[in-house]
Every structure is written in structure tokens, then in C-alpha cells.
Amino acid sequence: MSAPNVGRPAPIRAAVIGCGRMGSTIDDEAAARNSPHYPYPWAHAAALYESRQVELVAGADVNPATLRAFGERWGVKALYDDARGMLAEERPDLVCVTTRPADRLDAVRVCAEAGVRAVYATKPLAHRLSDADEMVAICLERGVLFATAAHLNWDPWYEAAMALFSSETDPPVVGFHTSAASTDSPGFPNPVRPLGALRSMVSHAVYHLSNNQSHTLCLFRRFAGAPVSWVVGEMDDGAAPVEDHDLSGSGYLAYTNGVRGVLNSRVGRDGVGWKMDFLGEGGWVSSVNSHGDFEAWALLPGQSEPARLQYPNPRFPRSSMLASVDALATNLRDGTPPACPGDFGREALEVAIALRESHRRGNVPVRLPLEELWDGKKPCGRTPRRSGMLQTCWTCSGWCSAPSARRAAAGAHSSSRTSCSANSWRWRCGPGGARGRCDWTASSGCSSAG
């Protein structure tokens, strides 16, 4: 029998930018409240420390006390108050960006410009959709593997659940049986998928849409295998959507391939009873106790009622965060895409914004991409307001005409030519990536900027 490390590749060098709660200490909170189903580790540094494929070599934070505590906890000597200096000196392959959302774009940009091979950014990616677009665009331009830390997408038990549903690439199968080999990847060895094609997904939780529900939205995106086409939203606090805070709410999500998703926030208090259901043509999978327990049910041949199946538990049980770090190391070595790319995190933010906009418009369907909302003139004389984290077209005076969706999709830089007063809002197209995303930003007027 060979030694455990014989033949194993050298570990991926990793670092953390933002050494506070998500970067280092969030597991302490679960320990303090005695959470029996909490999947340790959840913090980025903890997962990097435990992974046998990654070596945690450095950390950066602007707070000296936070940085010092990080180094003492994880035995890290290379500590920096400047991310650029850390990247230049330590040359990490993988960087976890766990700053506050407002600082995340700058941190991702610095990593991409420094030649970091992979960036793992926590969620929500940003406060503004244009910032998320820029992160995706700069990483794509520089060949950086960009992943969103909605790490349920790597959870071994959800991976096993995905394997029970059929897909368009499955070979035709004659007959039926329920034997299921253990797996911790979508490559389920049994070609028989007893639950059939996925039809719908339901999440029961009262979390805020842009923050914790981004876990749900990214996981739904992976299960559905297609982007969201349109949404209908209802916020829990009917008066709150006029403000710019993150909200909890319910929603209906229509995916382009016909799969449907539901966010149900009419449940117990925050953190209690997070439950998900994934329903297929021949059965369903349910996760309960905040991903602590899983069960699968299927309609067996010759029976009129479903029966509970032996759940295909993963071969290597571990937390979703640890699984994500291990998988990213594999992605770097193999050149494969991550289970939750930056695009998924960007779409989760867009969906959250669209759900709020739906509520504001009287719970009507709102189509994605969101630039299709801003293709005509809007009356002003109102205080500028935001659609979630996206500026809408209300101006201080006069009329402002947003560029059409066609021009926005082409990435044209444009603003309306009107006589708007100072401190109004004008149209600004960002770098946009593949879709040419645009948003609203403060300006000194609405005259054309060229």
C-alpha cells in the first residue's frame, strides 16, 4: 500500500482577500448557537486549511486586528494590508475574495490584473449589476477562472440529487431499476435516472433575495441547466421595495427550457426549516433541516404510489465549502469550468433585482435581461429611485430617454440629450460582457456624453 501523498500533485497556492467573517470566522457563530446540522467548515480560510489539494499561504485585510487574528488562527505568516502587494509577493494561484460587496469589484480586478489563475468571490457579487458584469468581463478577458461562492452548487448531496434526474444527453434506457452507486459528482455511473426529467424546484426559506437566497438561485440555475427567462415577485414587506435595502420575498421563476422555480418565503423565522424540493416526471428529491437530511421518492413499475428510495449518499462526505475548494483545484488542473461560475452569481443578482421590480410594478412578469425594461421615455419630476441595486430611469426634471434594448445589447455608450437639471440620472453602459449590460448612475445632467 502506497503512502497517502505518493503521486499527488503539488497543492494549489491560495490566499484570502478580506480576512473577517466570511473569510475566517463565520463558523464560530454556528458553534455559539449549537447548530446540529451546520456543515463545517463554511469559512473560506477553514476550507482552504482543511483541503488536501490547496495550501493557504497568505491573507490581506485593511484592518490590522483582523489580519493579525487571521494569521494566528490559521498559522499564516504572509500577512498584508495591501492586496496588490500580497499578489505580487506571494503569487497565489487561487484567491478567495471575501470583502464587503462594495469593495469586491476592485479586489477582483486587482486579482485579474495580477495574473491570478482563479478567483472565488463570495456572494452577492456586488451592489450593482454593472459591477458584476465588469467582474465577469475582466476575468473572461484575462483567462481567469471566476467562480461565485454559492457553494451549495458543489454540495456532495445535491450532486447526488442531480444524478437522479435524467437529461437530454442520457442514452435511452429500457426497463427500470433503482440500484444507485454512491457518487460525489454529476457523473452518476447508473444510466437509469429514476426521477425522470426535472420539472420544477421549490425553496422554502425567508432569507434576503440578494444575499442568502443567492445560494438558492445559483443552485436552481445548475439544476435547471438554463437561464431564467422571466420572474414574478412579491416582497414580504409591501412598503419596503421603494427603498434600496435587500429584502426577503417570494417569487416565481420561469427558465428558458420550461423548468419552473418557486421561492416561498412564507415560512418560519429566518434560518428555521430551510427546505428544498426538486420534482421530476417520475419522483422528487427533498432536502430538509437546512441541507442536513435528504430523501428521494420515485414511482416504481407496477405501483400506483411512490416509494422512498435508498438515497445515493456521497462517497466522500464533506461540507459544500470544502467540496468547492477541492473542485476548484481540480478545475485549475484540468481546465474545466466550475459548478458555479461568475455568470451564475451575476444572474442571481439580476433575478433578485427583477423580483423586486415585479413587486413595484404590481406583481407583473418581468423579463430578463433587465435592459429590456429601459427602452422608452419615463416621466420625471420624482425622486430618483433604485430597482433593487439597479438605478431606474426616473430623473429630477424633464424627460430622459434610455437607449433601446438593441443598442444596450450592442454595448453602445449613450445617454439621452435633454435639459435635465443637475443631480439627475443618466444612462451609462458598462463593459457589459457578452450581453452589454447597462445601468443608471449619478451624473451632473442628461446631456449626451458621447
Secondary structure, 3 states (H helix, E strand, C coil): CCCCCCCCCCCEEEEEECCCHHHHHHHHHHHHCCCCCCCCCCCHHHHHHHCCCEEEEEEECCCHHHHHHHHHHHCCCEEECCHHHHHHHHCCCEEEECCCHHHHHHHHHHHHHCCCCEEEECCCCCCCHHHHHHHHHHHHHCCCEEEECCHHHHCHHHHHHHCCCECCCCCCCCCCCCCCCCCCCCCCCCCCCCCCEEEEEEEECCCECCCCHHHHHHHHHHHHCCCEEEEEEEECCCCHHHCCCCCEEEEEEEECCCCEEEEECCCCCCCCCCEEEEEECCEEEEEECCCCEEEEEECCCCCCCCEEECCCCCCCCCCHHHHHHHHHHHHHHHCCCCCCEHHHHHHHHHHHHHHHHHHHCCCCCEECCHHHHCCCEEECCCCCCEECCEECCCCCCCEEECCCHHHHHCCCCCCCCCCCCCCCEEEEECCCCCCCCEEEEECCCCCCCC
